[in-house]
Amino acid sequence: MRVQQYEMAERLGNIGHWSWDVGGTVINFSPQTYRIFGRSPESFTATFDAVVSSYVDADQARILEVVQTSVDTQSGFEFESIVVHPDGTQRNVHCVGECVCDDLGTVILLFGVIKDITEEISAQQALKDAKQRQQDFAEVASDWLWEMGPDLRFTYSALKHSELYSVDPTSFVGKTRREIMEKVGITPEMEEHLQSLERHEPHEDFRYWVVGPDGQRVYTSQSGKPIFDENGTFMGYRGAGRDVTNEYYAQEELLASHRKLVDANVETRRAIARLKDANALTRQRYAELVVAQARIRETAMHDPLTGIPNRSFLDDQISTFARRCRTHGESLSVLHLDLDRFKQINDTMGHAAGDAVLVHTAQTLTLLAERDDFVARVGGDEFVILRAGAPDRGSLAEFAQKIIAKLCEPVQFEGHNCWFGVSIGIAHQAADELDPENLLVNADIALYRSKEGGRNRYEFFTDELQARVVAYKRTADGILNGIDKSEFFPLYQPQFDAQTFEVTGVEALARWQHPQDGTIGPGGFLPVAEDLSVVDNIDRMILERAIADSITWHGQGVNVPKLSVNVSARRLTDTSLIDQLKTMDTPKSLLSFELLESIFLDDVEDSILWTVDMLRDMGVSIELDDFGSGHASIIGLIKIAPDTIKIDRELISPIADDASRCGLVKSIIGIGRSLNVKVVAEGVETLDQALLLRSIGCDVLQGYYFAKPMSAERIVDFVGDWSIHKERKMA
């Protein structure tokens, strides 16, 4: 979920992230970075040379020099340039980078962000043009606003209030004033005016008439000024006009008859009133526009639910805080908060209760914060607090503890208590080392460590955490590289009949042959592989190797009755699994799939059940691993109906000395028998355990007492010599 939140944040901000191991070949791009470069991960290999070549030719040498200087001086860098997309499109970008050095001061990693600023540059130019236009219009403001080009043709013509005109001035665009006047006949006054336009002279209150749609004359008053660029070149006119038809006819009536003087005066007053109303309406609408713009900005920068600033406001404010701290020599601290058990409140009491918790949290943080602190909601249940000039870590720890204590108090919602908590990550930097983006990242890393350690606690960012992040990335890169180079392989641990101690099969166990660190077990790579969502790739690799080894054993005359292979829930949702098995030249009845992950069987996905049914139809057995560890219920067990359950080793180890544990294991075996399911005991390490499990009805035994995991080649000798070893084991 966090990854989705980051990707969404990148798209909203049009900001991409990148990192480059200086010794490596490829620069790691985030999805938004690929979009900024107009590329896709499938079509573009982001080597350093390829990335630099994506900029305009004129900037490439400068960019190379900037990056090289950064590496030589172990300092950050910043530049603006233009990226050229494959289709020729050009985008203005702003790139910022930082260095990470090892203990010897050698730069080992560059990382940073890149932002598409094309729209910002365009907006700045448009704003400049708009301001100039507004200034020009303000000088001659009226009802009809217009522009002419150097050829004296109208390029812009629009009304402030369309009801004031019976003629649509937008129809004048593309025409000259002479062409418009020729339709009614050019008078000497009109000709003089047209010549003054050609002389590029200003005019004020010039009046002429046109014929409206109803055939009547419409009189207009026009004012305009010539426009010149900075070199004195004539660029056209800008001006405004107003409808003076009523005034004209009023004057005509005054001249025509004294009897209509009163009526003409009344009509004039009415016209003036309408004009005043129009002006008042204009002022009112302008005021409404100002208020609306302020409201829009307020809405855009604040969270609609809690009313406190949002992520956009935070991004703006942290830069302001950083500048102020550098100026005054103050430190800057970031507290990143994430609510504990918030999902449970949403799931059990509804989103209205969750909203009430979020509003309460925002109010609590605002009350606890100091006057100059900045509090923002940056995600679903995540908040950030900025504090400038914290005296020491102790004060920050005390502040965090107050927050935790206050948010641990229940929130009342419709007569029910909502219990939740909060985990906090804290990052702190002095004025001379301030990096706002890095500070936010460090606080997020500290928050992750805080949640790892349990709930309702806080954690400070440290160099040790940074080292863990680097180590995590090293492991993640190694796993991805190991998958590409097929470095994952199986070892095999034999399984034995509990009554006869004969070999009944083997379990394939994943190992990683790391090029520097040697053989690594699942504990050293599986958690990171799960984060990377590549466990299914490792499963596929182990399955292919295990089946190939099984075929080899059969060809050598070695009888291994069953081959158990771990499979993740994600792999079970992969439709290619069934197709892969169909192409493999081995009896499917020899295969048994162990559900490796802690699948919540009461709510198992339909796609998994469908895959399990297809596997059974092919003859593949289904085993449930680590039964008794707390993930599977009896109802879920009945729903998935495995052929075998494996009792977790934590339950097996104490059974010889703990009667209650022995009774629990016996009950699990009883459940298996009632459901006609075989039971395998893992972690058998002594003969006493083996004999006791045999006596209470366990079907299959597996553990170090009988054999440790071994290579495919060693299985051949082990199975061949087992009759000799068995006598010693049973003695």
Secondary structure, 3 states (H helix, E strand, C coil): CHHHHHHHHHHHHCEEEEEEECCCCECEECHHHHHHCCCCCCCCCCEHHHHHHCECHHHHHHHHHHHHHHHHHCCCEEEEEEEECCCCCEEEEEEEEEEEECCCCCEEEEEEEEEECHHHHHHHHHHHHHHHHHHHHHHCCCCEEEEECCCCEEEEEEECCHHHCCCCHHHHCCCEHHHHHHCCCCCHHHHHHHHHHHCCCCEEEEEEEEECCCCCEEEEEEEEEEEECCCCCEEEEEEEEEECHHHHHHHHHHHHCHHHHHHHHHHHHHHHHHHHHHHHHHHHHHHHHHHHHHHHHHHHHECCCCCCECHHHHHHHHHHHHHHHHHHCCCEEEEEEEEECHHHHHHHHCHHHHHHHHHHHHHHHHHHCCCCCEEEECCCCEEEEEEECCCCHHHHHHHHHHHHHHHCCCEEECCEEECCEEEEEEEEECHHHCCHHHHHHHHHHHHHHHHHCCCCCEEECCHHHHHHHHHHHHHHHHHHHHHHCCCEEEEEEEEEECCCCCEEEEEEEEEEEECCCEEECHHHCHHHHHHHCCHHHHHHHHHHHHHHHHHHHHHCCCCCCCEEEEECHHHHCCCHHHHHHHHCCCCHHHEEEEECCCCCHHHCCHHHHHHHHHHHHHCCEEEEEEECCCCCCHHHHHHHCCCEEEECHHHHCCCCCCHHHHHHHHHHHHHHHHCCCEEEECCCCCHHHHHHHHHCCCCEECCCCCCCCECHHHHHHHHHHHHHHHHHHHC
